[in-house]
Every structure is written in C-alpha cells, then in structure tokens.
Amino acid sequence: MESIKENNNFLILLAEDSPTQAAKLEFLLTEHGYRVLVAGNGTIALELIIHHKPDLVISDILMPEMDGFELCNSVKGNPSIKHIPIILLTTLSESENIIRAVDAGADFFFTKPCDEDHLLTKVDYIFENYNKNISVAYNEGEDNKAGNATSQRQMINLLVSTYEHVKLQNTKLKEAQMEIRNLNDHLNEKVIEKTISLQKVIDELKIAETELIKARDKAEESNRLKSSLLSNMSHELRTPMNGIMGFSSLLKESLTNPENKKMAGSIQRSANRLMDTLNSIMDLSQLQADKTMLQFEIINVNKEISDVIYGFQEQAISSAIELILDIPSEVNCYADKTIFRKTIQILVDNAIKFTPKGSVKISASYDSDSLVLIDVNDTGIGIASENLGLIFDEFKQLSSGFGRSYEGNGLGLTLCKKFTHLLKGTIDVKSTLGEGSVFSIKIPASNNNSDISAPKVLETNIPDIPFQKVHKVTNNKPFVLIVEDNDLNTQLVEIYLEKFCTTESAFSGELAIQKAREKQFDLILMDINLGAGLNGMQAATEIRTIKGYEKLPIIAVTGYTSREEQLKVTSNGCSHFLPKPFKREQLISLINNVMNIS
C-alpha cells in the first residue's frame, strides 16, 4: 500500500478564521503531502465543500458568519457530502462544546493548542481507516444502522480523543516534570556553586575588613602618636623658648652697649623665626588631622588687622617698608578670629619679607553684600607667571637649596589657602615679576553667616562668674602663686611681675595644693606639665575644692597650645589660658583684665 505521506491525492479543507493559525496548519499539512484548501469562515467553507468535495474537513468552532457547529450540521444534512469526515478543533474540558459537536455530527475531535505530530498521526489514521468504514456503511444503504454506527463511532472517537488528549497531556506533564527536575537540579548546582562562590567572597570580605580595621587602628595609633609627639615637641620647645625669648627681650632693653644690644636682638629674631616654624608645623598638623576647632563670630576687620600689623611695625621700620592700612571702620566679616588673624599675619609677613623697598598696603571693602574682599598689595620682587601655580604647595619655595635668598619654611601660603578654606572663603594672587604682588582673599561678610557654623564651640573662660579678689597683700598688689617646674620660667615670670605683683612659687602640683591650703592667693599661674606627680589640671581641680578658691582665677600657662588642648585645660579647673612663649605685656595685660585692675 502506498504510504499516506507519498499520496498527494487527498484534499483537506481547512476552515480557520485566524490567518496565522490557518497558515501554520496549511504549511504543516502541505509539507506532509496533502492538498489544502483554506476558508476564512463557515459560509465559504460550505461552498468549497459542496464544489470540491474534499476528503477531510478540519474546522475551528469559533468563526464569523457560520461557526463550526453550523458548518458540521450543514455538511451532515446534505446527502451528497455527509460522508466527508469532519474534525472539529475544540477544548475537551469544555463539556458543552463536546456535546454540541456530537449533536452536530462531528466525526473526530481535536484539542487546542494542536500538537503537530499528534494531528498528522490522526489525519493519517483517518485516511487509512475511516473512509473505508464510511463507504461500507453507506453502500449497504442501511440508514438507521449507519446512523447508529456513526453515533457509536463518534462516541468511540470522543473516548479515543479524550484518552489521547490525556495521554498526550500526561506525556507533556512528565516531560515538563522531568524538565523542571533537570532545571531544579541545575538550579541546585548553580545555587551550591554560587553559595560556595558567595561564601568565598564573604570570607575574602571578612579578611579585607579585618585588614582594614587593622590598617585603621594602625593609622589611628599612628595619628595619635603623631599628635602626641607634636604636642610634646611643642611643649618641650615652647617652654625653653619662653625663657630664651623672655630673657633676650629683657637683655635688649637693659643693655646699653650697641654690640651687646645687637646680639640680644639677634637671639630674639632667631627665636622668633624658630617659633614661626614651630607654629606653622603645628598648624599644618592640626589641619591634616582635622582637629582644628573653630568659633565663628562677627569681627571688625579694621580692628583685627590693625592689631596684626602693629606687631610688624618694628620689622617694617628696620626694613624701611611703609605699612599702609586702608580699611573703613564699618567693614565686618564673619570668621574665626584666630584663623583670620593667622591668615593676615602670614600674608603681611610674606609681603614685608619679599619687598626690599617700597610699601605694603592692606585694604578691605565689601566685594558684595555677602563677601568681604581683603587685598595685601606689595611692591616687592613679584612672582613669575609660570610659578603662580606652585606657591600654595607645601614646603614649596621658589628659591630653594643652596641658592635660597629668603628665610622661611615654605608653609605660609599653604596654611593661608587651608585657613581661607576653613573660613568658607577663597584666595587668589596676581603678580608681575619685579613689580610686586597682590594677594586677595574673599570671606563671608557679617550678614552672610546663616550657613556657617563652628564644628565645636570653644569656651576659654568660665561664663558669667565674676572672679573675686578675696585677699590683698601690702601696697594693694595681687598675691600670685606661680606653679612651674622650670626654674628659668619661674625666674622670668617673677621678673615680669616684680613691679606689679607679690609672687610665690611652687615647683609641683602637690606643693601648689599645700600652699593654697595655707595661704589665700589672688591668682594662680598654673603650668600644665609639671613632671612626675600631679599635672596642672589635676592640681587646679583639687584647688577648686578649697574654700576661697571656688571662683579664683587660675591661668593655665603652658606649651600645649592647640584649641583642643585649650578647651581641655579650661574644662578642668583652669579659667584662662596663656600659651608659651608669651611676652611680658601679654602676661601683665591678662592679669590686669582678670583682676579688673586699670
């Protein structure tokens, strides 16, 4: 027998209103060797069936104009074409559609969506078996028997279709379950793989975190040691420098021999230069460690800059430099006073240093409603344009090595830039080589302070507590206790105060407490580092418990000069702060202010 696939005589009519589904089924059947007619609805399909008498009709149920049930009824009601087998494409789970299909006379049922191999197998089966049975039944002319046979075949076909559908779905379900199982196994493998990988990453992160913690702790310890070293170095240098600068100043005042006076002045200038270097290093260290404490306030620019340049008068006179101040009295800015003064000091010092002759002019004005512009203009050596980008670098000097022409540590302008940044401002420079330079800073004016606040508030005095003088010695002089373990500094302070105060000294904290219990002093000058035993803060705290000393002025006189240290000592028994080295005028002025002495 010739195979069905090779026999191209069979004609199938396909009734399907979906062009996509129609084209798909047409291609499938044509490829399998069948001829195919396509009708887009039941009406057209019926006309084609009557005219062409196809060997098989495959019809969708839902179609416009005439649906699959109506088409089936029309075919089975027409004696000339009722023998043509009809497959209705339906969903077996819809029982109402199945009953209607049986009543309409459908011969076979096929479920959607169509499985291609299953559909082709069913069509092949129909052409091999069904037409033969149909022709036998109709040739015998036994209509009733034929009708009964047709109904029986319909029911059998329904059961077979149902069984095949269930079997197919069961096969697909098993395949899906197998695929799910395989996917699940694969997923489990991936999960295990990813878990191992993730655990490895976690372990690496833990190791990295441990290393980071160690590095952080090491860095913090390094910073702590660095801060401690710099703090101790500052104290150890400032304490002897207090004696050197103080006694050199006294010598310069008392000596009459010009050569000796000149030598004393040289000692003083060298000491000042050393202190400038130390101060710059300490300031830079504080900035790098982010430990700079700020206290923003409204300050008068004229007053603060006048105070600053007063300290440069002697230097300017000796260098034949004219200092010019051009600042209206009403100009106010909002800044930290200490940082502001340091910035101006550096700019004026540089201007005088690099101006062999001529003048240094400091001017200020409102650049706008929100900014104050301060210019430091000199007629000095100037800066080449190619070097303007280098002057703010740390330790950078345009003349260095053996060819240096000017003194300095190369930190001044670096600090200036950092200080200006702290003040929420900017710094700029314009210069012409051989003609001079103009350094300009812009900082917030006093009416533009809404978004500027100090990181920490620094209180150096005990607020709102009037200090009382509970005792006076003869001649109405304040009775002052000097607590200092350095004999040189004790002698210097005694000389500074011999005309103004009656003094007594103690070389340790323990001795200071003992003397405070025995006598009533009007004021205590307290060194902080007193060697072995109690330090100055501990001694001051203990003295505060003695009757009569609760509100007594205790001035911390120390080489620890940072604001953090200042806050620490003024929070632990001391009421005021005087950093070493200090001048006689500074000490006497502070005592007068504290004691309310005119």
Secondary structure, 3 states (H helix, E strand, C coil): CCCCCCCCCCEEEEECCCHHHHHHHHHHHHHCCCEEEEECCHHHHHHHHHHHCCCEEEEECCCCCCCHHHHHHHHHCCCCCCCCCEEEEECCCCHHHHHHHHHHCCCEEEECCCCHHHHHHHHHHHHHHHHHHHHHHHHCCCHHHHHHHHHHHHHHHHHHHHHHHHHHHHHHHHHHHHHHHHHHHHHHHHHHHHHHHHHHHHHHHHHHHHHHHHHHHHHHHHHHHHHHHHHHHHHHHHHHHHHHHHHHHHHHHHCCCHHHHHHHHHHHHHHHHHHHHHHHHHHHHHHHCCCCCCCEEEEEHHHHHHHHHHCCHHHHHHCCEEEEEECCCCCEEEEEHHHHHHHHHHHHHHHHHCCCCEEEEEEEEECCCCEEEEEEEECCCCCCHHHCCCCCCCCCCCCCHHHCCCCCCCCHHHHHHHHHHHCCCEEEEEEECCCEEEEEEEEEECCCCCCCCCCCCCCCCCCCCCCCCCCCCHHHCCEEEEECCCHHHHHHHHHHHCCCCEEEEECCHHHHHHHHHHCCCCEEEECCCCCCCCCHHHHHHHHCCCCCCCCCCEEEEECCCCHHHHHHHHCCCCCEEEECCCCHHHHHHHHHHHHCCC
